[in-house]
Amino acid sequence: MSHSIPNGPPVAEQRPYEYSYHGITISDPYHWLKDASYPVIDDEDVLAYVRAENAWYEAQMGPHQPLVDNLLAEMRGRIKEADSSVPQKDGDYLYWSEFEEGAEYRKYYRRPVAGGEAQLYLDVTELAKGHDYLSLEDISVSKNGRYVAYSTDTTGAERFTVRIKDLETGELLPDVIEGTNTDLIWAANDTMLVYGVANDNWRVDNVRVHRIGSDAAEDVEIYHEGDIGFTVSAGLSANEQWLIMAVGDNETSEVYLIPASDPMATPVLVRARQTGVEYGVDVREDTLYIWTNDTHVNFRLATAPLADPANWTTLIEGSDDFYLTGFTLFRDFYVTEGRLAGLDQIQIRYYDNPAAMETITFPEPAYAAGLGDNPEWAMDTIRIGYESPITPDTVYDYHVATGTLETLKVLEIPSGFDPSLYTVERLSIPARDGAMIPVSIVYRKDRPMAQDGADGQSVRGGPLHLYAYGAYGYAVDPGFSTTRFTYVDRGMAYAIAHIRGGDDLGRNWYLQGKTEQRTNTFNDFVDVARGLIARGYTSEGQISAAGRSAGGELMGAVVNQAPELFGAVVAGVPFVDVLSTMLDDSLPLTPGEWPEWGNPITSKAAFTHILSYSPYDQVVAHDYPPMLVTAGLNDPRVTYWEPAKWVAKLRELKTDDNILLLKTNMGAGHAGKSGRFEGLREDAEEAAFILWQLGIEE
């Protein structure tokens, strides 16, 4: 990084570059910012530009560092530094994890159920020593309790290294498996480990078996997927008797079963893949339970004989009102989860009485709830997580026999938290095509709201932060966030727009925001912003907005469409060069993304549609709001050059003097920095930028 203070923002060189598809030619003068040797990034011109942007970021944010420090201290004050999870029984042990005071990473402990001393079986703080970044992908204790397998990444590139520790001796086994990106599954009476390796495109297209104590070079591949758009994962059935191999992309599934006692056995196909049909499977005794969208968009639950796995019979019909999002089997009952009117539902059901159902009810108007850690097959209580915008994360045990909830832990806020100071509302705001968009909003009760003044003029609404994601059928739950109150306690309202592209209101809600209907997502966000202005919650130019990844793409689209609405925008690792990325099937993940966005290589309609909204391609000469853009040099999901190219083009074309900053993490990936406080500093930097731009610095 430059040690001199830059006089102005970097100006990226333009180098002629064109490409043509379907008779359409696109000019892309910033294409050179994609290092030709990627994933190695060593082009000095590229690195010089990225470093210059970082220097400009440091120069502009430098004067606001005291605010960043204050916000970080405030955010840390809401976190109980010495904290532990609620212990949970799994076999002969109780398992939990702890953070020590000031620690960035967890320590994992267990204690024998029969009594005895606690054992520290994995110390992530120790693993992170000497590394600027560390991510723990999976941690898996063998069924006999003898070994723990774990996988770590020290670059952010999402390629993990597996090690195995003998918990009796404390020694690491010589076994080392490189390049994984999957769960680690113990099988064959704890003599084998099942996993998958990411290929050159970061796609896991295989399932492999490692024999404990052997060289990983001898591992056996038991499944390989030939379709370049499909990925493979493996897990255990709830009764731990079956390996379940799931193959699929964003819209099509295929599942195989293998006895967990014999991973080398020939996989049994449940039902052959059919484009557009998704399904998931679990096993109880000689019956398969299948969650699928084959007859209803909101999914049904079916059963099939293990001996005839493709013969599905409906157990729970699909519903227009209830969106079935999944199920979990236990020995004596099973649980279905879903959403009704956009709010989470948890239902207890019984094998011997299909008509009986108990719904666990929650009283708040907006909340998030779901099953927690329930590792055992025979359980009479189930662990549940619950939170709302003003209810900190709460861990319950639900006692099935009595239908009662027992509170085990409520997230402690050391600096204090009084939910009675806040109002939570669930609004519905119409989009331009008539769809009613749910909005969860929280604000302080003493926050002045806009109202008609004595002279008949409307009083301007105050500042408001608007967040959304809107892709992949991922619903943004109205849960609890300690960082959110950095905004709310300064008089801002905080709103989550449950826009199409997520599945907040059911599967159709997702389908109405993908491929050829993608622009509904962007329009919904803009229309929610305008609706909040019309209702007096805020005013034009007083809205800050934020989104990450596909949510960063959303940010790019809305500032092209309606820049006047926003006073500050944060686009985190934004997927903004959509067309170029979807045209490059050599890039990580691209083939698997075609069902989500369309394939512009084979389809002119997909090409022209993506071109019509791709934020990078649609940058125009108009005023843009103040913007902070982030990137990760090692990010395999949204490659660093997407935000770099976008910022370069914005600098070229925008007609305003508003600040535009690009910060690239030089040693991290898609998730940003690792560690709970290093990540929190990035939250503080984003908040400082927003408060600065909205004039709320304090």
VOVEXKOL-910446 format. One record per residue (C-alpha): x, y negated, z negated; residue in one letter. Coordinates in steps of 0.5 Angstrom, whole numbers, plus 2048, in hexadecimal, padded with zeros to 3 digits. Layout:
XYZA;...
This chain:
800800800M;8027F9802S;8057F57FCH;8047EE7FFS;7FD7EB7FFI;7FA7EB806P;7F87E5809N;7F17E880CG;7EE7EE80DP;7F17F3812P;7F07F3819V;7F07FA81DA;7F37FA824E;7EE7FC829Q;7F180182ER;7ED803834P;7E980A833Y;7E380C837E;7DF813837Y;7D981583BS;7D481A83AY;7CD81B83EH;7CF815843G;7D081083DI;7D780D83BT;7D880A834I;7DE806833S;7E280782CD;7E880282BP;7E9805824Y;7E980C826H;7F180C825W;7EF80B81DL;7EE81381DK;7F581681CD;7F681B822A;7FA81F81ES;7F4820819Y;7F3823814P;7FA821813V;7FA819812I;801817814D;80081181AD;80380B817E;7FF80681BD;7F980A817V;7FC80A811L;7FE803811A;7F7801813Y;7F480580DV;7F9802808R;7F87FB80BA;7F07FC809E;7F27FE802N;7F77F8801A;7F17F3803W;7EC7F77FEY;7F17F67F9E;7F27EF7FAA;7EB7ED7FAQ;7E97F27F4M;7EF7F07F0G;7EC7E97EDP;7E67ED7EBH;7EA7F37E8Q;7E87F07E1P;7E17F17E3L;7E37F87E5V;7E67FA7DFD;7E07F77DBN;7DB7FB7DFL;7E08017DEL;7E08007D6A;7D88007D6E;7D78067DAM;7DC80A7D6R;7D88077D0G;7D280B7D2R;7D68127D3I;7D78167CDK;7DF8177CEE;7DF81D7C9A;7D98217CCD;7D78297CDS;7D282C7D1S;7CD8317CDV;7D08387CCP;7CC83D7D1Q;7CD8457D0K;7CF8497D5D;7D18507D3G;7D58517CDD;7D78497CDY;7D48427CCL;7D783E7D1Y;7D88367D1W;7DC8307D3S;7DF82A7D0E;7E28247D1F;7E78217CCE;7E781A7CBE;7EA8167D1G;7EB81C7D5A;7EA81C7DDE;7E88247DDY;7E48297D9R;7E782F7D5K;7E38357D5Y;7E28397CFY;7DE8407CDR;7DD8437C6R;7DB84B7C5P;7D384B7C4V;7D58507BEA;7D984B7BBG;7E18487BBG;7E58437BDE;7E483E7C3A;7E88407C9Q;7EB83A7CEL;7EA83E7D4Y;7EC8397DAL;7EF8327D8D;7ED82E7DEV;7F18287DBT;7F782C7DBE;7F682E7E3L;7F68277E5A;7FC8257E2K;8018227E7G;7FB8217ECH;7F881B7EED;7F281F7F0Y;7EF8257EEL;7E88297EFS;7E682F7ECL;7E18337F1E;7DF8397EDD;7E183C7E7I;7DF8447E6S;7E08487E0V;7E08507E2S;7DA8547DFK;7DE8577DAN;7E18517D8G;7E88527D9R;7EA84E7DFY;7E88477E1V;7E98457E8A;7E983D7EAY;7EA8397F0S;7ED8327F1T;7EF82D7F6D;7F48287F5T;7F38237FBT;7EC8227FCG;7EC826803A;7E782B800E;7EC831801R;7EC8357FAF;7F283A7F7T;7EF83F7F3V;7F38427EDR;7F18477E8I;7F38477E1K;7F384D7DCD;7EF84B7D6L;7F28507D1E;7F984E7D3T;7F88477D5G;7FD8487DBE;7FB8477E2L;7FB84D7E7L;7FF84C7EDP;7F984C7F1D;7F98467F5V;7F38447FBI;7F483E7FFE;7EF83A803G;7E883C800T;7E28387FFN;7DD83D7FCT;7DA8407F6D;7DF8457F3L;7DB84C7F1I;7DD8517EDW;7DB8587F0A;7DD8607EFA;7DD8607E8N;7E285A7E8D;7E785D7ECT;7E58587F2M;7E48517F4L;7E084F7F9V;7E18487FDY;7E1844803G;7E7840807V;7E683A80AA;7E883A812N;7EC835815D;7E5831816N;7E483180EW;7DE836810R;7DE83D80CV;7DC842811D;7DE84880DN;7DD84C807V;7E3850804R;7E58547FEV;7EB8547FAH;7ED85A7F6R;7F08577EFI;7F78587EFG;7F98587F6S;7FC8537FBD;7F684F7FEA;7F9851805A;7F6857804E;7EF855803D;7EA858807V;7E585480BE;7DE85780AI;7DA85280FY;7DC84D814H;7D7848817E;7D884781FG;7D384181FD;7D783A81FI;7D183781BG;7D083C816F;7D383C80FT;7D484280AV;7D3842803S;7D28487FEA;7CF8497F7G;7CD84E7F2L;7C58507F1S;7C284E7EAA;7C38557E8N;7CA8557EAE;7C985C7EEQ;7CA8597F5W;7CE8547F9L;7CA84F7FDI;7CD84D803M;7CA847806A;7CB84480DV;7C883E810G;7C9837813D;7C4831811N;7BE834814E;7BF83C814T;7C0841810S;7C3849810E;7C484D809V;7C8853808Y;7C8858802L;7CE85C7FFI;7CE8607F9P;7D285C7F4A;7D58637F2S;7D88647F9D;7DA85D7FDP;7DD862802M;7D6865804A;7D286380AT;7CE85D80AP;7C785E80AV;7C385880EL;7BD85680BV;7BA852811R;7BD850818A;7BE848819R;7B984581CQ;7BA83D81ET;7B6839819G;7B583E814V;7B883E80DE;7B8843808Y;7BC845801G;7BB84B7FEV;7BC84E7F7D;7BB8557F4V;7B78597EFR;7B78607EEE;7B58637F5D;7B285C7F7T;7B48567FBL;7B284F7F9Y;7B284B7FFI;7B1843800W;7B0841807T;7AD83C80BN;7AB841811D;7A383F810T;7A383980CH;7A883380DV;7A7832805N;7AA839804F;7A683F801R;7A98457FDL;7A884C800A;7AA8537FDT;7AD859801A;7AF860800P;7B78617FFL;7B6867804A;7B3862809D;7B585B808P;7B285880EA;7AB85A80CN;7A9854808W;7A3853805T;7A084C802T;7A084C7FAL;79F8447FAI;79C841800E;79F83A803G;79C834801S;79B82D804D;79B82A7FDD;7A082E7F9F;7A782E7FCY;7AB8357FAL;7B28337F9T;7B483A7F6G;7B48407F1F;7B88437ECT;7B784A7EAL;7B784D7E2F;7B68547E0R;7AF8537DDD;7AD84C7E1F;7AF8487E6Y;7AF8407E7V;7AD83C7EDT;7AF8357EEE;7AC8307F3G;7A98297F3R;7A28267F3L;7A181F7F5A;7A981E7F5G;7AA8207EEL;7AD8277ECD;7A982D7E9Q;7AC8337E5I;7A78397E5Q;7A783F7E1I;7A48457E5R;7A484D7E3Y;7A58537E7Y;79F8577E5D;79A8517E5N;79B84D7ECP;7958487EAA;7988467E4A;79D8407E4M;79F83B7DEE;7A18347E0T;7A68317DCI;7A38297DCT;7A78237DBF;7A481C7D9P;7A88177DDE;7A68147E3P;7AC8157E6A;7B181A7E4Y;7B68207E6A;7B58277E3A;7B882E7E5G;7BB8347E3L;7C28347DFG;7C78397DED;7C38407DDN;7C98457DEP;7C584B7DCE;7C08507DFW;7BC8527D8A;7BA84B7D5M;7B48497D1D;7B68417D1T;7B983D7D7I;7BD8387D7R;7BA8317DAI;7BD82A7DCG;7B98247DCY;7BA81D7DDE;7B78167DFS;7B980F7E1P;7B880E7D9I;7B98157D6T;7C08177D6P;7C281E7D8D;7BE8237D3T;7C082A7D3V;7BA82F7D1Y;7B98367CFD;7B28387D1Y;7AF83E7CDH;7AB8427D2V;7A78467CDA;7A483F7CAT;7A583A7CFG;7A98357CBT;7AF8317CDL;7B48317C8E;7B982B7C8T;7C082D7C8L;7C48267CAK;7C281F7CCV;7C881C7D0L;7CB8177CBE;7CC8107CDI;7D180D7C8P;7D08067C9S;7C98077C8G;7C38087CCF;7BC8057CBD;7B78087D0P;7B18047CDS;7B57FE7D1L;7B38007D8Y;7AE8017DCT;7AD8077E1V;7A98077E7E;7A780B7EDR;7A58077F3L;7A28097FAS;7A48047FFI;7A2805807P;7A780680CA;7A6803813R;7A3809816D;79E80A810G;7A280F80CA;7A180D804M;7A980D801I;7A980F7FAP;7AE80A7F6V;7B080B7EFS;7B28057ECI;7B58037E5V;7B67FC7E2Y;7B67F97DBR;7AF7F77D8K;7B27F07D7D;7B47EF7DER;7B07E97E1P;7AC7EC7E7M;7AA7E77EDA;7A37E47ECQ;79F7DF7EFD;7A17D87ECG;79C7D27EAA;79D7CF7F1D;79B7D57F5G;7A27D77F7Q;7A57DE7F5S;7AB7DE7F0V;7B17E27F4R;7B27E97F1G;7B97EA7EEG;7BE7EF7F0P;7BD7F67F1L;7C17FC7F3H;7BF8017F8L;7C18087F9Y;7C080E7FEA;7C3813801Y;7BE816806G;7C181C80AA;7C282480AY;7BB825806G;7BF822800Y;7BA81F7FBA;7BD8197F6V;7BA81B7F0D;7B88157EBP;7BC8187E6G;7C18147E0F;7C78107E2S;7CB80D7DDT;7CE8087E2T;7C88067E5R;7C78027DEF;7CD7FD7E0T;7C87FA7E5Y;7C17FB7E1V;7C47F87DBD;7C67F27DFR;7BF7F07E1G;7BF7F47E8M;7BA7F97EAA;7BC8007ECY;7B88047F1A;7B980B7F5I;7B680B7FBA;7B38127FDH;7B4811804I;7B381780AR;7B881B80BG;7B881D804G;7B3823802D;7B081F7FCD;7A981F7FFL;7AA826802G;7AE829808R;7AA82580DN;7AD81F809W;7B482280BY;7B2824812L;7AF81D813Q;7B681A812G;7BA81E816K;7BC81F81ET;7B881B822E;7B481881CQ;7BA816819R;7B980E819T;7B380F815N;7B881080FT;7BB809811F;7B4806812N;7B280880BD;7B7805807F;7B67FE80BV;7AF7FF80AD;7B0801802V;7B47FB801A;7AF7F6805R;7AA7F9801G;7AD7F87FAL;7AE7F17FCI;7A77F07FEA;7A57F37F7R;7A97EE7F4G;7AF7F27F1Y;7B47EF7F5T;7B57EA7FAS;7B97EA801E;7C07EA800G;7C07EC7F9Q;7C07F37FAI;7C67F77FAS;7C67FE7FDA;7CB8047FDA;7CB80B800G;7D1810801R;7D2815806S;7CC81680AA;7C9810806G;7CF80C808G;7CD80D80FE;7C680B80DL;7CA80480AM;7CD803811G;7C6804814A;7C27FF810V;7C77FA810V;7C77FA818N;7BF7FA817Q;7BE7F5812A;7C47F280FP;7C17EC80CE;7BD7F0807L;7C47F2803F;7C87EE7FFG;7CE7F37FEA;7CE7FA801V;7D38007FFV;7D4806804A;7D880B801G;7DB810805V;7D680E80BP;7D4813811F;7D480D816V;7D781081CD;7D281581DV;7D2815824L;7DA816825S;7DA81B81FT;7D481F822M;7D7820829L;7DE823826D;7DD82A824D;7E482B822S;7E282681CL;7E1829815P;7D982B814L;7D782881BT;7D482F81EP;7D0830818G;7CD829818E;7CA82981FW;7C382C81CP;7C3826817E;7C582081CW;7C4823823G;7CA826828N;7CC82082DP;7D1825831I;7CB829834T;7C5824833S;7C581D836K;7BF81C832A;7C381D82CA;7C881982EF;7C4813830T;7C0813829H;7C7814825I;7CA80E829L;7C380A828S;7C580A820Y;7CC80C81FS;7CE80681AP;7D580681EY;7D2805825D;7CD800823Q;7D17FB81FV;7CF7F5823V;7D17ED822A;7CD7EB81CH;7CD7E9815D;7CF7EF810Y;7CE7EF809P;7D47F0804P;7D67F7805M;7DB7FC801L;7DD802805V;7E1808802T;7E480E805A;7E9814803G;7EF815807L;7EE81D806N;7E681D807D;7E582380BP;7DD82180BR;7DD81A80EV;7E4819811T;7E881280EY;7E880F816W;7E080F816E;7E0809810P;7E6806813A;7E480681AK;7DD803818W;7E17FD813V;7E57FC819A;7DF7FB81EK;7DB7F7819L;7E17F2818R;7E17F181FE;7DA7F0820L;7D77ED81AK;7D57E681AT;7D57E4813D;7DB7E280ED;7D87E8809N;7DD7EC805I;7DF7F3808L;7E37F8805L;7E67FF806L;7E9803801K;7EC80A803T;7EE80F7FDN;7F5811800M;7F58177FCG;7ED8197FBA;7E881C7FFG;7E081B800H;7DE81B7F9A;7E38157F7G;7E88167F1K;7E881C7EDS;7E781B7E5G;7E18187E1R;7E58127E0F;7E88117E7E;7E28127EAG;7DE80D7E5L;7E48087E7R;7E18087EEE;7DA8077ECD;7DC8017E8A;7E07FE7EEE;7D97FF7F2E;7D57FC7EDA;7DA7F67ECA;7DA7F57F4F;7D27F57F4I;7D17F07EDL;7D77EC7F0W;7D37EB7F7Q;7CC7EA7F4L;7CF7E57EFG;7CE7E97E9I;7D57E97E6E;7D67E97DFE;
